[in-house]
C-alpha cells in the first residue's frame, strides 16, 4: 500500500468550514446580528478587516489583523470567529507556500492549534466538527502520532464524516502502532466499502496487510490476509506470491515438513502458479523422496511442456529416477484389497496417497474415507488429502467439509488456503 503520509492535507482542509461561514455576522449591523452569534461592536470592528484581507487572499496582511481580532474576543462566539479567522489565515499561508513551490516541504503543524481550539469551542457549529476532527487526524497521521491520529479520525468517523481514505488511515495508524488485529479490522472495512462502491480494493491493501501482519509474526492475521488476497485477485501470479510467502520463503509463515510441502506444491499446481524451474525441481524431488514417483514424473513432464524446465543434468537425473521408480510401483489393486481387510486405517491411507499421486481421485476418496472410519491415522493428514481429492473431482461441498475438519498447526493453515481455492472455483 502506497504511503498515506503523502496524502495532500488540502483534501482534509477543503472539507472544513471557511471564514465565509461567519462573514454574514461580521457584515451585519448590531441590530441585525446573526442569531446564535453574540458579537460585540468592538469585536466586529476588529474582525472585519481581517475578514476582508482573507477574502482578498492577502494572507500576510491578514496575519496582524487576525491577531487584533483574537485580542478583542471575549465570549465563546467571538473566540469561535477569531479561531476561524486564525485557521483560515494559517490554511491560506500553507496553500500559498505550496502553490509557490510544490516540491518544498510545508510546515502543516501550525494548523494543530487552531483546529484544537475550534474542536474544543462550544460555539463551533456541530456540522463543522467532523471536518475539523478529520483535518486534525490527518495532521497527527502525517506526523506519525498514531494514538492521536486514531483518536481524531475515529471521532470524525463516528460523527459521520465521509472520506475514501478515512478507514484506510485509521487502519494504517493502528498497524503502525502495533495493533495488528485492529488495523486488519479497519482495513477490512475499507475493502468492504470499496467493493460496495463497485470498485475492487487495490492489491496494495492486501500486500500491505500481509507484510505488516507477517512482520509482527501474527500468523492468524497473515494467513487470513493471504487467503483474502488470493480470493480478491485469483491470478496465477497472486497465488504464486501467496504460497511462496506462506511456506516457501525464508522465513515463511509456517515451517513445513516434506509431506506438507508436497500439499502446498499441489495447490501451486492446481492454481497454475509454479513459476520457475526451481519450484518444479523441488516439487518433483519431494515427491520422489516421499515415494510418489508417478506424481514426480508428471510434474517434470509438465515443467518441460510449459518450457519452465530446461534440459540439463539435474533434469535428466530426476527424470531417470522418477521413471525407474514409477515402473517398479506395479498395480495398487492387491494393496487396496489388503488395506480393506486391515483392522486400522493406516494401509488405507497409504494406498489412498498412492492413488491421489496417480490422479485416481475416486479411489483415493474411497480409501481416505475408509481410513477415517477405521481410525488409527493422523486425521488432519487424511482430511487434507481427502479434501484435495474431492476438490480435484469437482465436489466443492465435500472438499470444503474435509478441509474444515483440519484444525491444527500447519495442516490447518494449508487447509484454509485450499478452502480459498475451492471457494472461487466455478
N, C-alpha and C positions, 0 to 999 in steps of 0.2 A: 504494500500500500504506500503510495507516494506520501511524503511527509506533509502532514496537515499544517505544520507550522508556517508553511509558505502561503497559507490562505491570506488573501488580502483583507486586512482589517476593514477596508472600506465596505465590504459586504455586510459586516456587522454594524458599522456606523450608519450606513444608509438605512438601516432598519429602525432606527430610533428617532424620536421626535426632534424637530429642529426648532430654532428660535422663532420660526413662523407661528408656532403654536401659541406663543404668548404675545405676539405682535398686536392683536386687537386690544388687549388690555393696556398696553403701553400707549397706544394711539388714542384711546378713549379719553374723553373729558371726565373729570372726577365724578360728576353725577351720572355718567353713562358707563361707569366701570363695569367690566365683565363680571357677571355673577359668579361667586365662588372664589374670586381672587381679590384679596384686600390689599390694595397697593396705595400707599400714601402719595400725595403730590410730590413730595421731595424725592421719593424713590423713582417715580415715573420720570421726573425731570432728569435724574442722574442716569437712568437706564436707557432712555430713548436715543441719545446719541450713539450709545454702544450698539443698539439695535440697527440703527441706520448704517453705521460703519460695516457691520457684519453683512447687511443686505447688499452693500456695495463690494463685498469681498475684500475689504480693506482690513486685513487681519492685524497687521502691525499697528495701524491706527486704532483699532478696536481694543487692543490689549489694555492700555491705561484707562479707557472709558469703562471697560468691564470691571476693572479694579475699583473705580469710583462707585459703580452700582453695588458691588459687594460690600463696600464700606458703609453704605447708607442702609442696606437691607436689615430690617428688624424682625419681622414676623416670618413664619414658615412660608407664606405665599411669596413674599418679597425674596426670601432666600431661594425659593424654587426658581423664580425668574432669573435671579443672579447666577444660580448654578447652571441654568440652561444656557445663559449667555457665555459663562466660562467654558462649558462643554463645547459650545459652537465655535468659539474662538480657537480653542485647542484643536478641535477637529479640523477647522479650516486651515490652520497652520500646517497640520500634517498633510492634508490634501495638497496644499501649495508646494510644500517641500517635495512631495512625491512627484508632482507634475513637473517640477523644475529639474529633478534628477531621479528618474525612475529606478536607477540601479544603486543609488546611495541608501545606506541604512537610515531608517527614520525612527526616532525615539517615540514609540507609541505609549510608553508607560505613563506619560504625562496625563493621559486620559483617566487613569485609575482614580485619582482624587475626585474629579467632577462626577464620575459615574457613581462612586461610593456615596457621595453627598446626595445625588438625585435618588438613589435607591433608598437611602435612609430617611429622606424628607417625606413627612406625611402628606404634604401638599402635592407631591408628584402624582399626576393622574395615573390611575391603575392601568389604563390602556397602554401607557408608555413603559411601565416597569418591565414587562417581559423582554423588550428590546434592550433595555439598559442591562438587565441581568445577562443577556446573551453577549452583548458587547464586552461586558466586564469579564465574562467567562473566556472569551476569545483572547483578551489581554493576558489572563492568567495562563491559558493554554499555550500561547506563543512564548510566554516566559518560563514554561516548564514548571509552573506551580500547580502540580497535578491536583492536590487536595482542593485548592481554591477553584480551579477550573471545573472540577466535578461539582462542587457546591453551587457555583453560579449557573452553570449550564443546566444542571438538573432543575434548579429553580425556574429557569426560563422555560424548560420543557413542561414542568408542572403547571405553569401559568398559561400554557397553550401556544408558546412561541413555535413557529414552524420555519425550519431551515433544513435544506437537504443534507447539510454537514453536521447538524447538531448531535444526532445519535453517534455519529462516527467520531466526533471529537470527545464525547464522553467516554466512548469505548477506548480510544487511544490513551486518554488520560488515566483510565483505570489500568490498562495494560502497563503503561509506563510506571505507574505507582505500585505495581506488583499484584494487583487484583486481577488475576487471570480469569477466574470464573465470572466476575462482574463485567470485565471487558468483553468477554465472549458473549454474555447475555445482551449487552448493548449493541455489539456488532451484529448479532443475530437480528435484533430489532431493525437495524439499518438495512440489512439484507432483505428482511420481510417487507419493509416499506418500499424498497426498490422494486421488488417483484410485483407488489400490488400496483405500482405505477406503470407496469408493463415493460420495465427495463431491468434486465438482469444486473445484479451487483457485479462490479468489476472483479476480475480474477485477483487483483492486488489485495482485496479484502481478505480473501481466503488464504492467500500466501502469507500475508502479514500475521493473521491469527495463528497459522501453523507455526511460523517461525517464532513468534513470541511464546506460544504455549510450549513448544519443544525446548526453547532456550530456558524456560522456567522449570523444565522437567515435569510438567504437568501432563502425564501420559493420557489421562482421561480426556482432557480437552484436545490434546493433539490428535488422538485417534478420531475423536468426533469431527474435528475440522478437516482432517484428511478425507473422511467419508463425505462430508458436505461439499468439499471442493470437487471430488470425483463425480458426485451426483449433479452438481451445477454445471460442470464443464466436462462431460464424459468423453473426452477425446483420448486417443492413444497416448498423446504427449502428457496429458494430465495424469492418466493412470500410471505412466512411467514415473513421473515425478513423485506421485503419492507413494507408490510401492517402494521406490528407492529410498525415500525419506523414512518410510516405516521400518523396513527390515534389511536394507542392503547398503545403507550409508554408514559412515563412521564418524561419530557414533550414531546408531539407529535408535528408533523409539523402543523397539523390542530386540533383544538378542535372541536370535532363532537358532534352534538346532537344525541339523541337516534335514530331518523329516519335515519340520515346519517350513523350512526354506523351500522345499520342493512344492509345498502347497501354495506358497507365495509365488513361485515361478509359474505354477499352474494358472493362478489368477492373472499373472502378467501375460501368459499365453492367450487366455481367453479374451482379455481386453486388448489384444494385439499391441502390447506395449513393450515387447522385448526389442530393445532399440539397437543393440550393437553386438559385436562378436563375443565380447567377454561375457555377456549375460547368457547367450546361447551356450557357450562352452561351460559356464558354471552350472547351468541347469542340467545339461547333459551329464556332466561329471557327478553331480549329486545323485542323479537317477541311477547311474551305473553303480556308484558306491552303495546305494540303497537296495541294489538287486532288482532294478527295474530297467533292464536293457532295451526292451521294446519301446518304452517311452523315450529313453535317451536317443535311440536311433531315429525315432520320429522327429524329435527336436532338432537333431543335427540335419536331417534332410530338409526340414522346414527352413532352417537357417540358410542352407545352400540355395533353396528356391527363392528366398527373399533377397539374396545377394549380400546378406549381412555376415555370412560365414564364408570366408575365402580359403582357397586351397593353401595347405601348409602342413608342417609336420604334426602339429597339435591336432588338426582336424583329421588327418589320416590315421593317427593313432587312436583317437576317440571313436572314429567310425569302425575301425577294425575291432576294437574291444567290444563295442556295442553289438556289432553284427555277430561276432563269435558267441557272445553270451546269450543273445536272443535265439540263436539256432539251438542252443543246448537247453532251452527252457522246457520244450516239449509241451504236451497238452495239459491243461488245467483240470480236465474232467475227472481224472482219478483223485486229485487233491480235493476237488469240490465234494465228491462223494464221501471222502474221509472226513471232511470238515462237517458235513451234515450229520455224521454219526458221532461226532465228538461231543463229550459231555459239557465242555465250556465253549465260549465263542472265539477263542484265540485263533484257531486254524481258519475259522470262517472269515475273521477279519483279515488275516494274512492273504487268504485266497481272493477275497474281495479287492484288496490292494492290487493284486496282480491283474485282476480283470479291469480295474479302473485304469491302470497304466497302459493296458492294451486297447482302451477305448470301448470296452464292452460294459456300458453303464447299467444295462438291465441286470446282468449277472451280478455286478458289483452291488447294486441296490439290494437285491435279494439276499446276498450273503452278509452285507453290513447289518441289515435288519435281523437276520438270524443271529449274528454275533451279539447284538444288543439284547436280544431276547434271552440268550443263554447266559450272558454275563461273563465275568472273569476277564474283561477287556477294559482298556482305557476309553471310557465313554466319550470324552472330549475328542480324542483322536478319531474314533469311529464316526461320531456325528459330523465332524468336519468333512471327512471323506464321503460320507453319505450325502451331505449337502452338495458337495462338488458333483457327485454322480447325478443327483437329482437336477441340479442346475443345468448340467450338460444334456440331460434328457428332456429338458423343457418344462419340468414340473416346478414352477416358481413357488407355489404354496408349500410343497413338500420340502424344497430346498430351504426356504425361509424358516420353516419349523425345525429342521435339522440344525441349522446354524444357531437358532435361538436356544437350543439345548446345550450349546457350548458356553460354559460360564466363566472359566478362569484363565488367567495368565495370557500368554502369547496366543494360545489357541482361541481364547475369547476375542482377542483383538483381530486376529485373522478372520474369524467368523463374521465379525462386524463389517470388515471390508468386503468379504464375499457377499454379505447380505446387501450392501450398497450396490454391488454389481448386479445381483439378481433383481433388485427393485427397479432398475432402469431398463430392464430388457422388455422388448415389445411383447 
